[in-house]
């Protein structure tokens, strides 16, 4: 399994949020469409949640 750096994941999430499709990002950068979709969902949850185990002191891109 390939591990991607947090910054790389965040950049793909930002590109998707700016209008790029999962398919385009997958073809250009390598991660699967499902992986990118999951990162987008996790990033959205992180923004919505300011309390609990995934608050500002912990990244949703890394397992506890």
Steps between C-alpha positions, in 0.01 A plus 500: 500500500629844405502767770454857385616806691241720665594798284448298182156385615400852595609635163285244318206584727545869422520432126180296519328776695602741222320289242735221392337159470610194696574327169727781376690516827542123510629484143743787549633431851455125557278434803176316433172683457376336821803621697455858384126486573577376853751780557245758390244356745753486784610856436137618510446319831815658642379849412155438650634349821685723742465268799570137576788273406549663159522859613765747387778319685459184292484437125230282345760396246694301759373213705507551879 
